[in-house]
Amino acid sequence: MACKWDKDPSRTRRQRLGFLRSGLDRLALKQVGDPRKYVMTVGILGVLRAALAGLLLGKRGLADVERMTEEMEEAACALLRIRGRLPDTTLRDVLTRVDPNDVRRVLHKQVRDAKRRKQFVYDLPVRAWAMDGKATATKVFGDAANPHNVAQRQGGHAVVRTVTTCEVSTTVQPCIDAYPVPADANEMSTYQDALRALIAAYGHDGADVVMYDAGACGRDNADFTIAEKLDYIFCLTGHQPTMMGEALRVLGDERLGKPMAEAVDVVNGKVLTRKLWLTGRLEGMHEWDHLRTVIRVDVDLLDKTTGEIKHGTHWYVSSLAPERMTAAQWMDLLRRRWGVEDSCHWTFDVAFKEDDHPWITEPVGMLVVMMLRRIAYNLLAFYRNHTLRAEGKRAMPWRVLMESLEHAVHKVTRALIENLRPRRPLREPRLTPARASGI
């Protein structure tokens, strides 16, 4: 059955298949080392391509990927460069031993290549990275199963935590990094290492401003950000009582006048109203020499069905000068800060079912699959928001897009593949001792 979002199913099918082939071929998967000393059947490229294909087609686990590769017709295998049935035990054996940093470098290369191909469309005066932590529960394992120190024990289980970074000043809002939080650290102490890794991957000119919630709001982190030639926007809460007191003194309820900017959105049948005030009167307060702006955003959420109104107030501190943007642009940027949760984390949890179906529960294997999932998310995000030009198709739900890709793969034929654009040859590593991997 053709997808209801497609006006020309045959043309759309060719487009979907071309996306799958070119998207997987562009990834720098060759730089991932094979952890096995001797490769008897499927090389590391075949394992990674099968896992990514499973993620793109919405599969829920390794058993589903095995079934997918077993049921694929010859034409589909040729399209995706998969050699046929790939046992879930082979997938698990390889993915639990791959170095997660190798897969992170594939993610970084994917983002840099997308920028080079002009797939990043900036529509704000500043380029912004929004960072936020994410934790996924797993089992407790000994040090032998956790060689990269990525799982933290919490009672009878453990969590694998990462600091996700989303490029929020573009229309696509891709995930550009997922930095593993060490087991003996937290978000506050990991902020500088995560930011240092971003700069190493994308350079000092990769962004203008870094955004984080109150978990990283501290003078040391602010000083570090400025030293790295970046500006910051941090959420301000009662954990910084002195600064909060000063912010309330200047932008308290009794001192508020007409909002400097106001925006109204309808979200899931609820009316969301935002009002913004900002000031530069607290510049350089309390030894924060680089502080320039304090912002207050009031949020009212009206449920049209019940008439209930929920009110909230968010505070921010920034090293950006107030005049760097208009009040409306400040409002837009602060709204997009939530893109790291709404675009990235929400999609990982709801569309990909990361928390419910992590695929692998061993810490290292879970982290590797998380990295692959972010690569798959970027492929889908660039395709949906850049390749699909029609506004209606850009609103296509994630699950519908995954189902349409699966439908296209089931209908692929040799003749259809031959009508696609020619591609560069892709060579698997020799089926001999794996490249240097430390194993």
Contacts in CASP RR format, 6 or more apart in sequence:
PFRMAT RR
TARGET T0000
AUTHOR 0000-0000-0000
METHOD contacts of the structure
MODEL  1
MACKWDKDPSRTRRQRLGFLRSGLDRLALKQVGDPRKYVMTVGILGVLRA
ALAGLLLGKRGLADVERMTEEMEEAACALLRIRGRLPDTTLRDVLTRVDP
NDVRRVLHKQVRDAKRRKQFVYDLPVRAWAMDGKATATKVFGDAANPHNV
AQRQGGHAVVRTVTTCEVSTTVQPCIDAYPVPADANEMSTYQDALRALIA
AYGHDGADVVMYDAGACGRDNADFTIAEKLDYIFCLTGHQPTMMGEALRV
LGDERLGKPMAEAVDVVNGKVLTRKLWLTGRLEGMHEWDHLRTVIRVDVD
LLDKTTGEIKHGTHWYVSSLAPERMTAAQWMDLLRRRWGVEDSCHWTFDV
AFKEDDHPWITEPVGMLVVMMLRRIAYNLLAFYRNHTLRAEGKRAMPWRV
LMESLEHAVHKVTRALIENLRPRRPLREPRLTPARASGI
1 407 0 8 1.000
2 9 0 8 1.000
3 9 0 8 1.000
3 12 0 8 1.000
3 400 0 8 1.000
3 403 0 8 1.000
3 404 0 8 1.000
3 407 0 8 1.000
5 392 0 8 1.000
5 393 0 8 1.000
5 396 0 8 1.000
5 400 0 8 1.000
5 404 0 8 1.000
6 12 0 8 1.000
6 404 0 8 1.000
12 404 0 8 1.000
12 408 0 8 1.000
13 407 0 8 1.000
13 408 0 8 1.000
13 411 0 8 1.000
13 412 0 8 1.000
13 416 0 8 1.000
14 416 0 8 1.000
14 419 0 8 1.000
14 420 0 8 1.000
15 387 0 8 1.000
16 404 0 8 1.000
16 405 0 8 1.000
16 408 0 8 1.000
17 79 0 8 1.000
17 408 0 8 1.000
17 409 0 8 1.000
17 412 0 8 1.000
17 416 0 8 1.000
17 417 0 8 1.000
17 420 0 8 1.000
18 420 0 8 1.000
18 421 0 8 1.000
19 379 0 8 1.000
19 383 0 8 1.000
19 387 0 8 1.000
19 405 0 8 1.000
20 53 0 8 1.000
20 56 0 8 1.000
20 79 0 8 1.000
20 80 0 8 1.000
20 405 0 8 1.000
20 408 0 8 1.000
20 409 0 8 1.000
21 79 0 8 1.000
21 80 0 8 1.000
21 420 0 8 1.000
21 423 0 8 1.000
22 421 0 8 1.000
22 423 0 8 1.000
23 379 0 8 1.000
24 49 0 8 1.000
24 52 0 8 1.000
24 53 0 8 1.000
24 80 0 8 1.000
24 81 0 8 1.000
25 423 0 8 1.000
25 424 0 8 1.000
25 426 0 8 1.000
26 110 0 8 1.000
26 113 0 8 1.000
27 52 0 8 1.000
27 106 0 8 1.000
27 109 0 8 1.000
27 110 0 8 1.000
27 375 0 8 1.000
28 105 0 8 1.000
28 106 0 8 1.000
28 109 0 8 1.000
28 110 0 8 1.000
29 44 0 8 1.000
29 45 0 8 1.000
29 48 0 8 1.000
29 49 0 8 1.000
29 106 0 8 1.000
30 45 0 8 1.000
30 429 0 8 1.000
31 102 0 8 1.000
31 105 0 8 1.000
31 106 0 8 1.000
31 109 0 8 1.000
32 44 0 8 1.000
32 48 0 8 1.000
32 98 0 8 1.000
32 99 0 8 1.000
32 102 0 8 1.000
32 103 0 8 1.000
32 106 0 8 1.000
33 44 0 8 1.000
33 98 0 8 1.000
33 99 0 8 1.000
33 102 0 8 1.000
33 434 0 8 1.000
33 435 0 8 1.000
33 436 0 8 1.000
33 437 0 8 1.000
34 43 0 8 1.000
34 44 0 8 1.000
34 94 0 8 1.000
34 429 0 8 1.000
34 434 0 8 1.000
34 435 0 8 1.000
34 437 0 8 1.000
35 94 0 8 1.000
35 97 0 8 1.000
35 98 0 8 1.000
35 99 0 8 1.000
35 434 0 8 1.000
35 437 0 8 1.000
35 439 0 8 1.000
36 93 0 8 1.000
36 94 0 8 1.000
36 97 0 8 1.000
36 434 0 8 1.000
36 439 0 8 1.000
37 433 0 8 1.000
37 434 0 8 1.000
37 439 0 8 1.000
38 432 0 8 1.000
38 433 0 8 1.000
38 434 0 8 1.000
39 429 0 8 1.000
39 431 0 8 1.000
39 432 0 8 1.000
39 434 0 8 1.000
40 431 0 8 1.000
41 90 0 8 1.000
42 50 0 8 1.000
42 83 0 8 1.000
42 86 0 8 1.000
42 90 0 8 1.000
43 428 0 8 1.000
43 429 0 8 1.000
43 431 0 8 1.000
44 94 0 8 1.000
44 98 0 8 1.000
44 429 0 8 1.000
44 434 0 8 1.000
45 81 0 8 1.000
45 426 0 8 1.000
45 428 0 8 1.000
45 429 0 8 1.000
46 81 0 8 1.000
46 82 0 8 1.000
46 83 0 8 1.000
46 86 0 8 1.000
46 428 0 8 1.000
47 86 0 8 1.000
47 90 0 8 1.000
47 91 0 8 1.000
47 94 0 8 1.000
47 95 0 8 1.000
48 372 0 8 1.000
49 80 0 8 1.000
49 81 0 8 1.000
49 82 0 8 1.000
50 65 0 8 1.000
50 68 0 8 1.000
50 69 0 8 1.000
50 80 0 8 1.000
50 82 0 8 1.000
50 86 0 8 1.000
50 91 0 8 1.000
51 65 0 8 1.000
51 91 0 8 1.000
51 95 0 8 1.000
51 369 0 8 1.000
51 372 0 8 1.000
52 372 0 8 1.000
52 375 0 8 1.000
52 376 0 8 1.000
52 379 0 8 1.000
53 65 0 8 1.000
53 68 0 8 1.000
53 80 0 8 1.000
53 82 0 8 1.000
54 64 0 8 1.000
54 65 0 8 1.000
54 68 0 8 1.000
55 352 0 8 1.000
55 372 0 8 1.000
55 373 0 8 1.000
55 376 0 8 1.000
56 376 0 8 1.000
56 379 0 8 1.000
56 380 0 8 1.000
56 402 0 8 1.000
56 405 0 8 1.000
57 68 0 8 1.000
57 402 0 8 1.000
57 405 0 8 1.000
57 406 0 8 1.000
57 409 0 8 1.000
58 352 0 8 1.000
58 399 0 8 1.000
58 402 0 8 1.000
58 406 0 8 1.000
59 65 0 8 1.000
59 68 0 8 1.000
60 353 0 8 1.000
60 357 0 8 1.000
61 88 0 8 1.000
61 357 0 8 1.000
61 359 0 8 1.000
62 88 0 8 1.000
62 91 0 8 1.000
62 92 0 8 1.000
62 359 0 8 1.000
62 360 0 8 1.000
63 88 0 8 1.000
65 86 0 8 1.000
65 88 0 8 1.000
65 91 0 8 1.000
66 85 0 8 1.000
66 86 0 8 1.000
66 87 0 8 1.000
66 88 0 8 1.000
66 91 0 8 1.000
69 77 0 8 1.000
69 82 0 8 1.000
69 84 0 8 1.000
69 85 0 8 1.000
69 86 0 8 1.000
70 84 0 8 1.000
70 85 0 8 1.000
72 80 0 8 1.000
72 82 0 8 1.000
72 84 0 8 1.000
72 409 0 8 1.000
73 410 0 8 1.000
73 412 0 8 1.000
74 414 0 8 1.000
75 412 0 8 1.000
75 413 0 8 1.000
75 414 0 8 1.000
75 416 0 8 1.000
75 417 0 8 1.000
76 82 0 8 1.000
76 409 0 8 1.000
76 410 0 8 1.000
76 412 0 8 1.000
77 83 0 8 1.000
77 84 0 8 1.000
78 414 0 8 1.000
78 417 0 8 1.000
79 409 0 8 1.000
79 412 0 8 1.000
79 417 0 8 1.000
80 409 0 8 1.000
81 426 0 8 1.000
92 360 0 8 1.000
95 359 0 8 1.000
95 360 0 8 1.000
95 365 0 8 1.000
95 368 0 8 1.000
95 369 0 8 1.000
96 145 0 8 1.000
96 360 0 8 1.000
96 362 0 8 1.000
96 364 0 8 1.000
96 365 0 8 1.000
96 368 0 8 1.000
97 364 0 8 1.000
97 439 0 8 1.000
98 364 0 8 1.000
98 365 0 8 1.000
98 368 0 8 1.000
99 148 0 8 1.000
99 437 0 8 1.000
100 148 0 8 1.000
100 150 0 8 1.000
100 180 0 8 1.000
100 364 0 8 1.000
100 365 0 8 1.000
100 367 0 8 1.000
100 368 0 8 1.000
100 371 0 8 1.000
103 368 0 8 1.000
103 371 0 8 1.000
103 372 0 8 1.000
103 375 0 8 1.000
104 177 0 8 1.000
104 178 0 8 1.000
104 371 0 8 1.000
106 371 0 8 1.000
106 375 0 8 1.000
107 175 0 8 1.000
107 176 0 8 1.000
107 177 0 8 1.000
107 178 0 8 1.000
107 371 0 8 1.000
107 374 0 8 1.000
107 375 0 8 1.000
107 378 0 8 1.000
108 176 0 8 1.000
108 177 0 8 1.000
108 201 0 8 1.000
108 202 0 8 1.000
110 375 0 8 1.000
110 378 0 8 1.000
110 379 0 8 1.000
111 167 0 8 1.000
111 174 0 8 1.000
111 176 0 8 1.000
111 201 0 8 1.000
111 202 0 8 1.000
111 378 0 8 1.000
112 201 0 8 1.000
112 202 0 8 1.000
114 120 0 8 1.000
114 174 0 8 1.000
114 378 0 8 1.000
114 382 0 8 1.000
119 172 0 8 1.000
119 382 0 8 1.000
119 386 0 8 1.000
120 167 0 8 1.000
120 170 0 8 1.000
120 172 0 8 1.000
121 170 0 8 1.000
121 171 0 8 1.000
121 172 0 8 1.000
121 386 0 8 1.000
122 169 0 8 1.000
122 170 0 8 1.000
123 169 0 8 1.000
123 170 0 8 1.000
123 171 0 8 1.000
124 169 0 8 1.000
124 325 0 8 1.000
124 329 0 8 1.000
124 332 0 8 1.000
124 333 0 8 1.000
124 336 0 8 1.000
125 324 0 8 1.000
125 325 0 8 1.000
125 329 0 8 1.000
126 169 0 8 1.000
126 208 0 8 1.000
126 209 0 8 1.000
126 231 0 8 1.000
126 320 0 8 1.000
126 324 0 8 1.000
126 325 0 8 1.000
126 333 0 8 1.000
127 167 0 8 1.000
127 169 0 8 1.000
127 206 0 8 1.000
127 207 0 8 1.000
127 208 0 8 1.000
127 209 0 8 1.000
128 167 0 8 1.000
128 168 0 8 1.000
128 169 0 8 1.000
128 207 0 8 1.000
128 208 0 8 1.000
128 209 0 8 1.000
128 210 0 8 1.000
128 211 0 8 1.000
128 233 0 8 1.000
128 333 0 8 1.000
128 336 0 8 1.000
128 337 0 8 1.000
129 165 0 8 1.000
129 166 0 8 1.000
129 167 0 8 1.000
129 168 0 8 1.000
129 176 0 8 1.000
129 198 0 8 1.000
129 207 0 8 1.000
129 209 0 8 1.000
129 210 0 8 1.000
129 211 0 8 1.000
130 165 0 8 1.000
130 166 0 8 1.000
130 168 0 8 1.000
130 211 0 8 1.000
130 212 0 8 1.000
130 336 0 8 1.000
130 337 0 8 1.000
130 338 0 8 1.000
130 339 0 8 1.000
130 340 0 8 1.000
131 163 0 8 1.000
131 164 0 8 1.000
131 165 0 8 1.000
131 166 0 8 1.000
131 191 0 8 1.000
131 194 0 8 1.000
131 195 0 8 1.000
131 210 0 8 1.000
131 211 0 8 1.000
131 212 0 8 1.000
131 216 0 8 1.000
131 340 0 8 1.000
132 163 0 8 1.000
132 164 0 8 1.000
132 166 0 8 1.000
132 212 0 8 1.000
132 213 0 8 1.000
132 340 0 8 1.000
132 341 0 8 1.000
132 345 0 8 1.000
133 161 0 8 1.000
133 162 0 8 1.000
133 163 0 8 1.000
133 164 0 8 1.000
133 181 0 8 1.000
133 187 0 8 1.000
134 161 0 8 1.000
134 162 0 8 1.000
134 163 0 8 1.000
134 164 0 8 1.000
134 178 0 8 1.000
134 345 0 8 1.000
134 348 0 8 1.000
135 159 0 8 1.000
135 160 0 8 1.000
135 161 0 8 1.000
136 159 0 8 1.000
136 160 0 8 1.000
136 161 0 8 1.000
136 354 0 8 1.000
136 355 0 8 1.000
136 358 0 8 1.000
136 366 0 8 1.000
136 370 0 8 1.000
137 157 0 8 1.000
137 158 0 8 1.000
137 159 0 8 1.000
137 355 0 8 1.000
138 151 0 8 1.000
138 157 0 8 1.000
138 158 0 8 1.000
138 159 0 8 1.000
138 160 0 8 1.000
138 358 0 8 1.000
138 361 0 8 1.000
138 362 0 8 1.000
138 363 0 8 1.000
138 366 0 8 1.000
139 157 0 8 1.000
139 158 0 8 1.000
139 361 0 8 1.000
139 362 0 8 1.000
140 151 0 8 1.000
140 153 0 8 1.000
140 155 0 8 1.000
140 156 0 8 1.000
140 157 0 8 1.000
140 158 0 8 1.000
141 151 0 8 1.000
141 158 0 8 1.000
141 362 0 8 1.000
141 363 0 8 1.000
145 362 0 8 1.000
145 363 0 8 1.000
145 364 0 8 1.000
146 183 0 8 1.000
146 363 0 8 1.000
146 364 0 8 1.000
147 364 0 8 1.000
148 180 0 8 1.000
148 363 0 8 1.000
148 364 0 8 1.000
148 367 0 8 1.000
149 182 0 8 1.000
149 183 0 8 1.000
149 184 0 8 1.000
150 160 0 8 1.000
150 161 0 8 1.000
150 180 0 8 1.000
150 181 0 8 1.000
150 182 0 8 1.000
150 183 0 8 1.000
150 363 0 8 1.000
150 364 0 8 1.000
150 367 0 8 1.000
151 158 0 8 1.000
151 159 0 8 1.000
151 160 0 8 1.000
151 183 0 8 1.000
151 363 0 8 1.000
152 158 0 8 1.000
152 159 0 8 1.000
152 161 0 8 1.000
152 181 0 8 1.000
152 183 0 8 1.000
152 184 0 8 1.000
153 183 0 8 1.000
158 363 0 8 1.000
160 180 0 8 1.000
160 363 0 8 1.000
160 366 0 8 1.000
160 367 0 8 1.000
160 370 0 8 1.000
161 180 0 8 1.000
161 181 0 8 1.000
162 178 0 8 1.000
162 179 0 8 1.000
162 180 0 8 1.000
162 181 0 8 1.000
162 367 0 8 1.000
162 370 0 8 1.000
163 177 0 8 1.000
163 178 0 8 1.000
163 179 0 8 1.000
163 181 0 8 1.000
163 187 0 8 1.000
163 190 0 8 1.000
163 191 0 8 1.000
163 194 0 8 1.000
164 175 0 8 1.000
164 177 0 8 1.000
164 178 0 8 1.000
164 340 0 8 1.000
164 344 0 8 1.000
164 345 0 8 1.000
164 374 0 8 1.000
165 175 0 8 1.000
165 176 0 8 1.000
165 177 0 8 1.000
165 178 0 8 1.000
165 179 0 8 1.000
165 194 0 8 1.000
165 198 0 8 1.000
165 340 0 8 1.000
166 173 0 8 1.000
166 174 0 8 1.000
166 175 0 8 1.000
166 176 0 8 1.000
166 339 0 8 1.000
166 340 0 8 1.000
166 343 0 8 1.000
166 344 0 8 1.000
167 173 0 8 1.000
167 174 0 8 1.000
167 176 0 8 1.000
167 207 0 8 1.000
168 211 0 8 1.000
168 333 0 8 1.000
168 336 0 8 1.000
168 337 0 8 1.000
168 339 0 8 1.000
168 340 0 8 1.000
169 207 0 8 1.000
169 333 0 8 1.000
169 336 0 8 1.000
171 385 0 8 1.000
172 381 0 8 1.000
172 382 0 8 1.000
172 385 0 8 1.000
172 386 0 8 1.000
173 336 0 8 1.000
173 339 0 8 1.000
173 343 0 8 1.000
173 344 0 8 1.000
173 381 0 8 1.000
174 377 0 8 1.000
174 378 0 8 1.000
174 381 0 8 1.000
174 382 0 8 1.000
175 344 0 8 1.000
175 374 0 8 1.000
175 377 0 8 1.000
175 378 0 8 1.000
176 198 0 8 1.000
176 201 0 8 1.000
176 202 0 8 1.000
177 194 0 8 1.000
177 197 0 8 1.000
177 198 0 8 1.000
177 201 0 8 1.000
178 370 0 8 1.000
178 371 0 8 1.000
178 374 0 8 1.000
179 190 0 8 1.000
179 193 0 8 1.000
179 194 0 8 1.000
179 197 0 8 1.000
179 198 0 8 1.000
180 367 0 8 1.000
181 187 0 8 1.000
181 190 0 8 1.000
182 190 0 8 1.000
187 215 0 8 1.000
187 216 0 8 1.000
188 215 0 8 1.000
188 216 0 8 1.000
188 218 0 8 1.000
188 221 0 8 1.000
191 212 0 8 1.000
191 216 0 8 1.000
191 221 0 8 1.000
191 224 0 8 1.000
192 220 0 8 1.000
192 221 0 8 1.000
192 224 0 8 1.000
195 210 0 8 1.000
195 224 0 8 1.000
195 225 0 8 1.000
195 228 0 8 1.000
195 230 0 8 1.000
196 228 0 8 1.000
198 207 0 8 1.000
199 228 0 8 1.000
204 228 0 8 1.000
204 229 0 8 1.000
204 230 0 8 1.000
207 230 0 8 1.000
208 230 0 8 1.000
208 231 0 8 1.000
209 230 0 8 1.000
209 231 0 8 1.000
209 232 0 8 1.000
209 233 0 8 1.000
209 318 0 8 1.000
209 320 0 8 1.000
210 225 0 8 1.000
210 230 0 8 1.000
210 231 0 8 1.000
210 232 0 8 1.000
210 233 0 8 1.000
211 232 0 8 1.000
211 233 0 8 1.000
211 234 0 8 1.000
211 333 0 8 1.000
211 337 0 8 1.000
212 221 0 8 1.000
212 232 0 8 1.000
212 233 0 8 1.000
212 234 0 8 1.000
212 235 0 8 1.000
213 234 0 8 1.000
213 235 0 8 1.000
214 234 0 8 1.000
214 235 0 8 1.000
214 236 0 8 1.000
214 237 0 8 1.000
214 238 0 8 1.000
214 239 0 8 1.000
214 240 0 8 1.000
215 235 0 8 1.000
215 239 0 8 1.000
216 234 0 8 1.000
217 234 0 8 1.000
217 235 0 8 1.000
217 236 0 8 1.000
217 237 0 8 1.000
217 239 0 8 1.000
217 240 0 8 1.000
217 317 0 8 1.000
218 234 0 8 1.000
218 240 0 8 1.000
219 287 0 8 1.000
219 288 0 8 1.000
221 232 0 8 1.000
221 234 0 8 1.000
222 232 0 8 1.000
222 234 0 8 1.000
222 288 0 8 1.000
222 290 0 8 1.000
222 291 0 8 1.000
222 319 0 8 1.000
223 290 0 8 1.000
225 231 0 8 1.000
225 232 0 8 1.000
225 319 0 8 1.000
226 232 0 8 1.000
226 290 0 8 1.000
226 319 0 8 1.000
231 318 0 8 1.000
231 319 0 8 1.000
231 320 0 8 1.000
232 318 0 8 1.000
232 319 0 8 1.000
233 316 0 8 1.000
233 317 0 8 1.000
233 318 0 8 1.000
233 320 0 8 1.000
233 333 0 8 1.000
233 334 0 8 1.000
233 337 0 8 1.000
234 316 0 8 1.000
234 317 0 8 1.000
234 318 0 8 1.000
235 314 0 8 1.000
235 315 0 8 1.000
235 316 0 8 1.000
236 243 0 8 1.000
236 244 0 8 1.000
236 247 0 8 1.000
236 294 0 8 1.000
236 315 0 8 1.000
236 316 0 8 1.000
236 317 0 8 1.000
237 244 0 8 1.000
237 315 0 8 1.000
238 244 0 8 1.000
242 286 0 8 1.000
243 285 0 8 1.000
243 286 0 8 1.000
243 288 0 8 1.000
243 317 0 8 1.000
244 315 0 8 1.000
246 282 0 8 1.000
246 285 0 8 1.000
246 286 0 8 1.000
246 294 0 8 1.000
247 282 0 8 1.000
247 294 0 8 1.000
247 296 0 8 1.000
247 315 0 8 1.000
247 317 0 8 1.000
250 279 0 8 1.000
250 281 0 8 1.000
250 282 0 8 1.000
250 294 0 8 1.000
251 277 0 8 1.000
251 279 0 8 1.000
251 294 0 8 1.000
251 296 0 8 1.000
252 296 0 8 1.000
256 277 0 8 1.000
256 296 0 8 1.000
257 277 0 8 1.000
259 275 0 8 1.000
259 276 0 8 1.000
259 277 0 8 1.000
259 298 0 8 1.000
260 276 0 8 1.000
260 277 0 8 1.000
260 278 0 8 1.000
260 327 0 8 1.000
261 275 0 8 1.000
261 276 0 8 1.000
261 326 0 8 1.000
261 327 0 8 1.000
261 328 0 8 1.000
261 330 0 8 1.000
261 331 0 8 1.000
262 273 0 8 1.000
262 274 0 8 1.000
262 275 0 8 1.000
262 276 0 8 1.000
262 331 0 8 1.000
263 273 0 8 1.000
263 274 0 8 1.000
263 328 0 8 1.000
263 331 0 8 1.000
263 332 0 8 1.000
263 335 0 8 1.000
264 271 0 8 1.000
264 272 0 8 1.000
264 273 0 8 1.000
264 274 0 8 1.000
265 271 0 8 1.000
265 272 0 8 1.000
265 274 0 8 1.000
266 272 0 8 1.000
269 304 0 8 1.000
269 305 0 8 1.000
270 301 0 8 1.000
270 302 0 8 1.000
270 303 0 8 1.000
270 304 0 8 1.000
271 301 0 8 1.000
271 302 0 8 1.000
271 304 0 8 1.000
272 299 0 8 1.000
272 300 0 8 1.000
272 301 0 8 1.000
272 302 0 8 1.000
273 299 0 8 1.000
273 300 0 8 1.000
273 301 0 8 1.000
273 302 0 8 1.000
274 297 0 8 1.000
274 298 0 8 1.000
274 299 0 8 1.000
274 331 0 8 1.000
274 335 0 8 1.000
275 297 0 8 1.000
275 298 0 8 1.000
276 295 0 8 1.000
276 296 0 8 1.000
276 297 0 8 1.000
276 298 0 8 1.000
276 327 0 8 1.000
276 330 0 8 1.000
276 331 0 8 1.000
276 334 0 8 1.000
277 295 0 8 1.000
277 296 0 8 1.000
278 293 0 8 1.000
278 294 0 8 1.000
278 295 0 8 1.000
278 296 0 8 1.000
278 322 0 8 1.000
278 327 0 8 1.000
278 330 0 8 1.000
279 293 0 8 1.000
279 294 0 8 1.000
279 322 0 8 1.000
280 292 0 8 1.000
280 293 0 8 1.000
280 294 0 8 1.000
280 322 0 8 1.000
281 294 0 8 1.000
282 291 0 8 1.000
282 294 0 8 1.000
283 291 0 8 1.000
283 292 0 8 1.000
283 293 0 8 1.000
284 290 0 8 1.000
284 291 0 8 1.000
284 292 0 8 1.000
285 291 0 8 1.000
288 317 0 8 1.000
290 319 0 8 1.000
291 317 0 8 1.000
291 318 0 8 1.000
291 319 0 8 1.000
292 318 0 8 1.000
292 319 0 8 1.000
292 320 0 8 1.000
292 321 0 8 1.000
292 322 0 8 1.000
293 317 0 8 1.000
293 318 0 8 1.000
293 319 0 8 1.000
293 320 0 8 1.000
293 321 0 8 1.000
293 322 0 8 1.000
294 315 0 8 1.000
294 316 0 8 1.000
294 317 0 8 1.000
294 318 0 8 1.000
295 315 0 8 1.000
295 316 0 8 1.000
295 317 0 8 1.000
295 318 0 8 1.000
295 330 0 8 1.000
295 334 0 8 1.000
296 313 0 8 1.000
296 314 0 8 1.000
296 315 0 8 1.000
297 313 0 8 1.000
297 314 0 8 1.000
297 315 0 8 1.000
297 316 0 8 1.000
297 331 0 8 1.000
297 334 0 8 1.000
298 311 0 8 1.000
298 312 0 8 1.000
298 313 0 8 1.000
299 311 0 8 1.000
299 312 0 8 1.000
299 313 0 8 1.000
299 314 0 8 1.000
300 309 0 8 1.000
300 310 0 8 1.000
300 311 0 8 1.000
300 312 0 8 1.000
301 309 0 8 1.000
301 310 0 8 1.000
301 311 0 8 1.000
302 308 0 8 1.000
302 309 0 8 1.000
303 309 0 8 1.000
314 334 0 8 1.000
316 334 0 8 1.000
325 333 0 8 1.000
343 381 0 8 1.000
344 374 0 8 1.000
344 377 0 8 1.000
347 377 0 8 1.000
347 398 0 8 1.000
348 354 0 8 1.000
348 373 0 8 1.000
348 374 0 8 1.000
348 377 0 8 1.000
349 355 0 8 1.000
350 398 0 8 1.000
351 397 0 8 1.000
351 398 0 8 1.000
351 399 0 8 1.000
351 402 0 8 1.000
352 373 0 8 1.000
352 376 0 8 1.000
352 377 0 8 1.000
354 370 0 8 1.000
354 373 0 8 1.000
358 366 0 8 1.000
358 369 0 8 1.000
358 370 0 8 1.000
359 366 0 8 1.000
359 369 0 8 1.000
360 366 0 8 1.000
360 368 0 8 1.000
360 369 0 8 1.000
380 398 0 8 1.000
380 401 0 8 1.000
380 402 0 8 1.000
383 401 0 8 1.000
384 393 0 8 1.000
384 394 0 8 1.000
384 396 0 8 1.000
384 401 0 8 1.000
385 394 0 8 1.000
388 394 0 8 1.000
388 396 0 8 1.000
396 404 0 8 1.000
429 435 0 8 1.000
END
